[in-house]
Amino acid sequence: MPLLGVNIDHVATVRQARRTIEPDPAWAVVLAELGGADGITIHLREDRRHIQDRDVRVVMDVAQVPVNLEMAAEEEITKIALDVKPHKACLVPEKREEVTTEGGLDVVGNYDRVETCAKQLMDAGIEVSLFIDPDVKQVEAAHRMGVQAVELHTGSYAEANGAKEIEKELQTLIKAGRAAREYNLLLNMGHGLTYRNVRPVAEIEGVHEFNIGHSIISRAIMVGMEAAVREMKRLVSE
């Protein structure tokens, strides 16, 4: 049964729109857990557009479930991760001008830099996953690096139009997922998944965890955080 990691970045996005103190992401942690969240995900971006340094420490203190820190393989953020020691770290690509993460990490093309960061984190006892496009070559590179998990970027599937294109992208995820399982990597999924499109991905063999944020926070504005998490948990678990 897949686990559900709830990304609470956009609770902080609302707060940062006014540079005030509310809503506090720590509130979202508690409510997400009450809704059945198996983990909490936060992304400390270099430009601090939503999650702030203080948030990382407070979330780590409050959360009763594992915390997954999404981060670029950059020295400043790596130092923070080594200091706070989240349960998991997911290395992602990052560009300041993007609205959200636009694609997977190119592990093949940036192997040495990613490996240096991943090794530092693993040596500190932090479980490391790499956020990659559903490409077998990227999966192979992740295996070679010795990380524990990969998170397949599901954006192309989420943005596909029409049954034929959707099925094509789904098969791409299935193929990359099969490679991950063959290499004994934990198989996670995330990006662009919603209440409407998550079920086919949840049916892929061997999926360990989903990390979903925007759709859950959007639903939570209307129905509340606990109810929104509970509904997504049901969809990924049944």
N, C-alpha and C positions, 0 to 999 in steps of 0.2 A: 504494500500500500504506500503510494508516494507521500512524502512529507510536504507540508506547506510552510515556506518561509515568507513572511509578510514584510515587504519593503515599505518603510514608513517615511521615506525621504520627503514626500509631498505634504506631509503634515508640517514639516519644517518650511516647505515652500510657501505655504499660506502664512506662516509666522513671519518669514523674511520679507514678504510683500509689504509689511508695515514696520519691519525692524522692531518688533515688540516682543513680548514674552509669551504670547499665546497664539495658537495652541502649542503646548509643549509636547514634543515627541514622546516623552516619558509616559504621558497619559495614554498615548496610542499603544505603547508596549503592553501595558496592563490590560487594556480592552482587547487587543489582539490575542493575548494569551487566553482570556476568558472565552473568546470565540473559537479557540482550538488551534491557534498558531503553533507550529512545531519549532519555529525559529523566527528571529527578527533580523532583517537585512537593512543596513544603512550604507550609503555611499558618501564617503568624505572626499568630495571633489577638490581639486587644487584651487578653484576659484571660490569655494565655500558658498555656492549659490543657495544651498539649502541646509544640509547638516553642517553644524559647526563643531569645533574641537570639543567644546563643553558637552555637546550632545552625545558624543561618542562615549565619554566617561560616565555620564548619567545613565545612558541606556545600558552600558555594561553593568552598572550597579543595580539597576532596577530589574532587568530581564531575568526571568526564571527559566528561560529556554535558551538554547545556543544563539549567540550573536554572530552574524556573518558580515564582515566589513568588506564592502566593495571598494577597490582602490586601484589607482594607477601604479605602475611599477616605477615609482619615482622616490628619490632619497628622502624627501621631507615626509611624505606620507608613510613610507616604510618605517621611519624612526618612530612615528606616532603609534603605528601598529605594534611595533616591538615593545613599546612602553605599556600600552593598555592590554595587549595580548587577547584579542578576540578569540572565540572558539574556532572561527574559520575566517579565511581571507580569500576573496575572489578577485583575481587580477583582471582588470578591464582596460580597454583603450580609452583615451580621454582627449577630447579637443575642446578648448574653451568656447569656441563659437557654436558648438552643437547644442540643440535643444535637449536631446537625450542621447545616450550612447548609440551610435549609428551602425555599428557592426562589431564583429568579434575581434579579439586580439590576434594579431598576426604573429603567432608563436614561431612559425618557420622563419619569417623574415627578421625577427627580433630576438632570436633564441638566447643569445648570451646575456642580454639585458634582463630579459624575463627570468632566466635561470638564476641570475645573481640574487634578484629580489625573492624569488620563490624559495631558494635555499636558505636565505636568512630567516624567513618566516617559519619554514619547516624545522630548522634547527632550534627555534624558540618554542616548538611544540604546537604551532598553529597549523591546522589543516588547510591546505591550499587547493583551490580550484582555479581553472583558467576559463574565462568567458570567451568562447571561440565560435566561429561560424561552423555550421554542420558540414565540415570538410574532413574527410578521412586523413589527409596529410596533417592537418592541425591536431587531430586526435593522436596520431602517431607521435608527433613532436611532444605533446603533453605526456604521453607514456614514457618517452625517452628521458624526459626531464625528471620523472619520478614523483610528480604531484599526485595527490590522492583522488582528485575529481576533475571533471570538466563540466561546464555549464554551456549547453548549446544555445546559441543565439536564435530565438524563434521569430525574429522580426519579419523575415521574408515570408514565413508561413502566415503570420498574423496580418500582413499587408496584402496577401494574395487575393485576387479577385476571380470568381468563377470556380466551379467545381474541379475543372481540369487542372488549373494552376494550383489550387489549394492542395489537391491530391499529390501533385508533383513535389511541392515543398514538404508535404508530410512524409513522402517517401525518402526525401533527402535527410530528414531528421531521423527516420527509422534506420537508414543505412549508417549514418554517423553514430547513432546510438548503439548499433550492433558492434561497431568497431570498438567503442568505449568499453562495452561489456567484455569483449574478447581480450582487451588489455587490462581487465580487472580494475577499471576506473569507475568511481561512483558517477552516475549519470544524472545530471541536473538539467533543468530547462528554465528559460526565462526570457522575457522581453516581448511586450505587446500582447501578452495573453490576457484574455477577458473571460467573462462569464459565458459568452457566446461561443468562443472558439477553443476553450481549453480541453474539452472532453476527448477529442481525437488524440491529442498529445498525451493525455493522461493514460490512454490505452496502449501506448507504446511499451513494449516489454522492457522491464528493467529500470524504468525511471525511478530515481531515488528521491528527488526533491524538486519542487517548483519554487521559484522566487518571483513573486508577483506583487506589484506596488500600485501603479497608477489606477488600474481598474478597481482594485479594492478600495483605495482612498476615495475615488469618485463615487462609488456606491455608498461608502460610509457617510458622505455628506448628506445623503438622502435618508438612509435607514439606520445609521449608527455603525460604529466600528465593529462592535462585537457581532452584530447580525451580518455585516458584510463579510467578515472573516469566516463565520460559520457556514455561510452559503458557498463560498469558494472552497472551503475545506471539504464540503460534501461533494462538490463536483470533481475534485481531483482524487478523492478517495474511493468513491463508489465503483 
